[in-house]
Amino acid sequence: MGMWLIPALIAITIIAAISLVSTLKIAKMTSKRESEKDTPISETVEEYATMLNPIFWVYGIFLLFLGIMIFYYWSKTGY
């Protein structure tokens, strides 16, 4: 096993879980819509638009695991 296999599997699992939950929430909202017109944007989305963006979550998770791997490599080799 390579050094990146376990962190990559963990990152893939976390990203897949976040994506699944987001998709299910959106599907639930879409099925509850009563009319064909667009519904207004909720205040939560307006206030925290960047925090709810999955791309930022992916970057955050990537940077977290990159930091963990750098720390692990540094502590193992001493460089």
Order of alpha helices (4+ residues) and beta strands (2+ residues): alpha-alpha-alpha
